[in-house]
Each structure stands twice: as C-alpha cells, then as structure tokens.
Amino acid sequence: MIFDYETMRIIWWALLGALLIGFSVTGGFDLGVAVLLPFLGTNDNERRVIINSIGPTWEGNQVWFVMAGGALFAAWPLAYAVSFSSLYFPLLLTLFALFLRPLGFDYRSKLPNQTWRKTWDKALFTGGLVPAVIFGIAFGNLLVGIPFHLENDMRMIYHGNMMTLLNPFAVLAGILSLSMFTMHGAVYLQIKTEADIQQRSKEKVRLFVPLTLAFFALAGYWLTFLDGYHITSEIFPTSPSDPLDKFVKREPGLWLDNYGHYPNLWLLPLSTFITGCITLILSSLNKPGSAFIFSAMTVASIILTAGCSMFPFLIPSSISLTSSLTVWDSSSSLKTLTIIFWVTAFFLPLIMIYTSWVFRVLRGKITVEHIKKNNHTAY
C-alpha cells in the first residue's frame, strides 16, 4: 500500500469535495441558466438561444453528480445509506425534477405550437430551480444535524420528516445555493450570447453576485450561533470503521472550531468575497470569460468553506451524537479505498480532458441566426 489508512481517508474526503465542486461548477451553471430562462428570454427565438447555450453539454455535466454519488457509495457506504435514507423525499423530488430536463431539451422544439413550447420552458425552469434549492437544503441539514441514530448492528433509524428538513437554516442554505447557481448561470450566458440577452445576463450578474455574498455572510454569521459538533474522545484515524466508538459534544459555535486551530482556513470565506467582487467587476467590464473563472472560484470557495467547517464530520446526528458519521469511522476498508482510488486516478483525468475538449469545440456565441441556420439540430 502506498498510502496508509489515515491518508487514504483524507484523500477520499478531498476527492468527494472535488467531485461536488466539479458538479457545482459545471452542472451549476446549467441549473442557473434554466432558472433564468423565463426571465431573460422575451420571445421564442431568445428562449431557444438560451436553451441551446447549454443543450449540447448539460448531459456531460451530470457525470460529476453521478460520480459524486458513486464515490459516496464506494468510499463512505454508511454515509451513503444514511443520507439517501434520511433525505429520501427531497432527493426523490430532485430526481423527478431532473427527469424534466432531458424531456424538455428533446421535445420542446418538436412542435411549433407556442403553448407546447411554453409548457416545456416551465418544465426546464422547474428542472433547474428544484435541484438548485434542494441541494442547498440538504447541505444545510448536514450542518444542523440529521435526526437519526444507529443500532449496534449499524441499522439506521430516521426520526425526522419532510418538515424537519425545512428548518430555517437549511432554507437559508437552499436560497444561497439557488442564488449561487443563478449567478454562475448568468455569467455563462454573458459568454455564450450577445445583444439583448447578453445585456440582461449582465444585469442579472449585478443582482445575484451581491445576493450570493449577502446570503453567504448571513449563513456564516448564523453559524456562529448554530450548534456545532466536536469529538471529545481520542481519535484513531487508522482504526476500522465503527461510528459508535466515540463521544461527541454539541455546542453553539463549534463549527468554527477548525478555524481557531488553523487560522489559515479563514482565507476560504475571505476568498469567496474577493472572487465574488472580481466576478462582478469583470462582468461589468464585459470580460465574461475571466468573470466565469472567478465565478467558479466563488462557488468552489463556498463549498470548501462548508466542508472545512464540518471536518471531520460527514453526517452529524442531532439526536444521537455518538451515531454521527465522520471521516475516521464510516469509510470503506483500506483495500477498497485503495482500489477505487486507482480507478478514479485513471478515469477522472480522462473525464476532465474530455470535458475540456467538448467545451473547446463548442465554444462561441449562440445567436438567433445560428439557431435558424441549424434548425434541424438546434434545441
């Protein structure tokens, strides 16, 4: 073995975060563009331009989401079981909303009837709005804590319901997620469109960058009062996984504990505000390509801030502190982590290379003239 158990667990925690960031950066602007569709497209031709800006690439961007789910299943099976069981209804709602996306892209322009097309426009909007909000709500509930406990045989018992998940902090996280993806989508549309749509996209960037930063600041302030979690017993990073073999305490402000031990981590939330402001400036200067890079960095900084605040917790339990799942006690075996690490090390670069190639090939503006010229292949 090249890496010991402790190192491999850290690597997979980082890989899971990287996959979530990959989806949020690529799939995130897809969702944001869909949310903006009814607000930026004033007629059918403009809405077709907006849809065609993401139509050729949205399926490939979903790979990051699938890989994140697969990585969670393979590397953190207990966390996978708890998250997909406790968040069953929100994730099912997300799945049904995502079903609308391929149908909307494929069937919208099959008929010239405007009622038909407007109906599918609403479907695409719903397919962008619902996942964007629920992903944030799910992440917010991780910080609040999920009401579950583990039996001695590791059987998970969930004590919550849909309303439990709609707590105030989680709702704020959902609004932050929606604003973040919409900001990212607006910057992307500023790259891919021109004339009126581009100008409207620029206006949306001016709206959603400050909103995203404001919601992020509010969530950070709220976190100082929110109950956080801390392991009080001795940690054995190389021991076999056993979530019940520890003691955990919960107190307000403990989610900031890592920042006290490692002050350099404050650079993460700080970078969110810096990159967000740079995004706004570059967008205003009509440099959307550079603005998109900094918008992606803003998205990544928000996710990294939340992840580093929670470390080493993956899924805290709000009713049975000992049942909380952490990086050290809920992973697969060292052999499993090692095997899937090498599989990932081979395929992940290929996916990144292919994704980069696709976006390079499909670079350029989408215009009404382009849609009319390629009507047989356009969405």
VOVEX-56634 format. One line per field, with one value per residue (C-alpha): residue number from 1; x, z, y. Coordinates in steps of 0.2 Angstrom, whole numbers, plus 2048, in hexadecimal, padded with zeros to 3 digits. Layout:
BEGIN
nr	[NUM/...]
px	[X/...]
pz	[Z/...]
py	[Y/...]
// end
This chain:
BEGIN
nr	[1/2/3/4/5/6/7/8/9/10/11/12/13/14/15/16/17/18/19/20/21/22/23/24/25/26/27/28/29/30/31/32/33/34/35/36/37/38/39/40/41/42/43/44/45/46/47/48/49/50/51/52/53/54/55/56/57/58/59/60/61/62/63/64/65/66/67/68/69/70/71/72/73/74/75/76/77/78/79/80/81/82/83/84/85/86/87/88/89/90/91/92/93/94/95/96/97/98/99/100/101/102/103/104/105/106/107/108/109/110/111/112/113/114/115/116/117/118/119/120/121/122/123/124/125/126/127/128/129/130/131/132/133/134/135/136/137/138/139/140/141/142/143/144/145/146/147/148/149/150/151/152/153/154/155/156/157/158/159/160/161/162/163/164/165/166/167/168/169/170/171/172/173/174/175/176/177/178/179/180/181/182/183/184/185/186/187/188/189/190/191/192/193/194/195/196/197/198/199/200/201/202/203/204/205/206/207/208/209/210/211/212/213/214/215/216/217/218/219/220/221/222/223/224/225/226/227/228/229/230/231/232/233/234/235/236/237/238/239/240/241/242/243/244/245/246/247/248/249/250/251/252/253/254/255/256/257/258/259/260/261/262/263/264/265/266/267/268/269/270/271/272/273/274/275/276/277/278/279/280/281/282/283/284/285/286/287/288/289/290/291/292/293/294/295/296/297/298/299/300/301/302/303/304/305/306/307/308/309/310/311/312/313/314/315/316/317/318/319/320/321/322/323/324/325/326/327/328/329/330/331/332/333/334/335/336/337/338/339/340/341/342/343/344/345/346/347/348/349/350/351/352/353/354/355/356/357/358/359/360/361/362/363/364/365/366/367/368/369/370/371/372/373/374/375/376/377/378/379]
px	[800/807/7FB/7F7/7E5/7E5/7EC/7E0/7D1/7D7/7D9/7C8/7C0/7CA/7C4/7B2/7B3/7BC/7AE/7A1/7AA/7AB/799/795/7A0/79A/789/786/786/77A/76E/771/76D/75D/757/75B/752/741/749/755/74C/73F/739/73B/74B/754/74E/755/766/767/762/76F/77D/77C/773/782/78C/77F/77F/792/792/786/795/79C/78C/78C/79E/79C/78D/798/7A7/79C/795/7A6/7B1/7A4/796/78F/78E/786/779/775/774/769/75E/75B/75B/750/741/74C/757/748/741/751/752/740/745/755/74A/742/753/756/744/744/754/74E/73C/73A/73D/735/725/723/714/718/70E/718/728/724/71F/730/738/72F/735/747/746/73F/74D/75A/751/74D/75E/767/75C/75C/76F/771/764/76C/77D/775/76E/77F/785/775/776/76B/75F/765/76D/776/772/781/77F/781/76F/76A/759/753/748/745/739/738/734/743/74E/746/74E/752/765/763/756/763/770/764/762/775/777/769/771/783/77E/773/782/78D/780/77F/792/791/783/78D/79B/790/783/783/779/769/76B/77D/778/76B/777/783/775/771/784/783/774/779/78B/787/778/783/790/783/77B/78C/790/77F/782/794/78D/77F/78C/794/784/780/784/793/79B/7AC/7B4/7B9/7C0/7D1/7D1/7D9/7DA/7E1/7D4/7C6/7B6/7AB/7A0/79A/7AC/7AD/7A6/7A0/79A/78F/790/78D/79B/7A5/7A4/7B1/7BC/7C7/7CA/7D1/7DD/7E2/7E0/7E6/7D5/7CD/7D4/7C6/7B7/7C2/7C6/7B3/7B0/7C0/7BC/7AA/7AE/7BB/7AD/7A2/7B0/7B5/7A3/7A0/7B0/7A8/7B5/7AA/7B7/7C2/7B2/7AD/7BD/7BB/7A9/7AE/7BB/7AD/7A2/7B1/7B6/7A4/7A4/7B6/7B1/7A2/7AD/7BB/7AF/7A8/7B8/7BA/7A7/79D/78C/789/77A/770/768/776/786/790/788/78F/799/7AB/7B9/7C2/7B4/7A8/7B4/7B6/7C5/7D7/7D7/7C7/7CC/7DD/7D5/7C8/7D5/7DF/7D0/7CB/7DD/7DC/7CA/7C9/7D6/7CE/7BE/7C6/7CF/7C0/7B5/7C2/7C3/7B0/7AF/7BD/7B4/7A4/7AB/7A3/794/782/777/766/76E/778/768/75F/76D/76F/75C/75D/76A/766/75B]
pz	[800/7FB/807/819/81F/826/816/80B/815/813/801/7FE/809/7FD/7ED/7F3/7F5/7E4/7DC/7E4/7DF/7CD/7CC/7D4/7C7/7B8/7BC/7C6/7B8/7AF/7BD/7BE/7AB/7AD/7BB/7B1/7A2/7A4/7AA/79C/78D/788/778/771/767/777/781/774/775/788/787/779/784/78F/785/77E/78E/79C/79C/79D/7AC/7B5/7B6/7C4/7CE/7CA/7CF/7DF/7E4/7DE/7E9/7F8/7F6/7F3/800/80D/80C/81D/818/808/811/81E/812/805/812/81C/80D/803/7FF/7FA/7EF/7E7/7E4/7DC/7D1/7CB/7C7/7BE/7B3/7AC/7A5/797/792/791/787/77B/779/77A/768/761/75E/759/765/771/77F/77D/77E/78D/796/793/798/7A9/7AA/7A7/7B4/7C1/7BC/7C0/7CF/7DA/7DA/7DD/7EC/7F3/7F1/7FD/809/80A/80E/81B/824/825/82F/83A/83C/836/842/842/84D/849/852/857/847/83D/838/836/83E/837/842/837/82A/81B/826/831/822/81F/82E/82D/82A/81D/814/814/80D/7FF/7FB/7FB/7EF/7E3/7E3/7E1/7D2/7CA/7CB/7C3/7B5/7B2/7AF/7A3/799/798/78F/784/77E/777/775/780/788/78D/794/79F/7A5/7AA/7B4/7BC/7C1/7C9/7D3/7D8/7DD/7EB/7F0/7F1/7FB/807/809/80C/819/822/822/829/837/83B/83C/84B/855/84D/857/850/854/85B/85F/871/872/86B/858/850/83D/839/842/839/837/846/848/859/860/865/86F/867/86F/867/86B/862/858/857/844/845/84F/841/83C/84E/84C/83A/838/826/822/824/812/80B/810/80D/7FB/7F8/7FA/7F1/7E2/7E2/7E1/7D3/7CA/7CB/7C5/7B6/7B1/7B1/7A7/79A/79D/7A0/79D/7AB/7B6/7B3/7BB/7CA/7CB/7CC/7D9/7E3/7E2/7E7/7F6/7FD/7FC/803/811/816/814/81F/82C/82E/82D/833/833/824/82B/83D/847/850/85C/85F/85F/860/84F/846/837/834/828/835/839/82A/81B/811/815/810/802/7FB/7FC/7F4/7E5/7E1/7E3/7D5/7CB/7CE/7CA/7B9/7B4/7BC/7B1/7A2/7A6/7AA/799/790/798/794/782/780/787/77B/76C/771/775/76D/76D/76B/761/759/748/74E/754/743/739/743/747/743/751/75D/76D]
py	[800/811/81A/816/815/827/82E/825/82B/83D/83A/834/842/84E/844/845/858/859/850/85B/86A/863/861/872/87A/871/86B/87B/887/87B/87C/88F/891/887/892/8A2/89B/8A3/8B4/8B7/8B0/8BC/8B2/8A0/8A4/8AB/89C/890/89A/898/885/882/88A/87B/86E/865/864/862/84F/84E/85A/84D/841/84A/848/835/834/83C/830/822/828/82A/818/810/81A/81E/811/815/828/823/818/825/834/82B/824/834/83F/833/83F/84E/844/83B/84C/851/842/845/857/851/846/856/85B/84E/84F/861/862/854/858/86B/870/860/86B/87D/87F/88D/885/875/87E/889/87A/872/882/881/86F/874/882/876/86A/878/880/870/868/878/87B/86A/867/876/870/85F/868/873/864/85C/86B/86B/858/84A/842/830/823/813/802/7F7/7ED/7FE/7FE/810/817/828/833/842/846/852/861/85D/860/871/879/88B/889/87C/887/895/889/884/897/899/88A/891/8A2/89B/890/89E/8AA/89D/89A/8AC/8AE/89F/8A7/8B7/8AC/8A2/8B0/8C1/8D1/8D2/8C1/8C5/8D5/8CE/8C0/8CE/8D6/8C6/8C4/8D5/8CF/8BD/8C0/8CC/8C0/8B1/8BA/8C1/8B0/8A8/8B5/8B2/8A0/8A2/8AE/8A1/894/89C/899/888/879/871/860/85B/84A/849/838/832/831/821/826/814/80A/800/80A/80A/81A/815/814/827/835/845/855/862/875/885/88C/87B/87B/889/87E/879/88C/88F/880/885/897/896/88E/8A0/8A3/898/8A3/8B2/8AC/8AA/8BD/8C1/8B6/8BB/8CD/8CA/8C0/8CF/8DB/8D0/8CE/8E1/8E3/8D7/8CA/8BB/8AE/8B3/8B7/8A5/89F/8A9/8A4/892/897/89F/88F/884/88F/88E/87B/87A/886/87A/86B/871/877/866/85C/84E/84C/845/843/849/842/84E/842/835/83E/82E/828/837/831/838/836/82A/81E/81B/817/808/7FD/802/7F5/7FC/80E/80A/800/80E/81B/814/812/824/829/822/827/838/840/839/841/851/851/84C/859/866/860/861/873/878/871/879/889/899/8A3/89C/8A8/8A8/8A7/898/890/893/88D/87D/87A/868/865/873/871]
// end
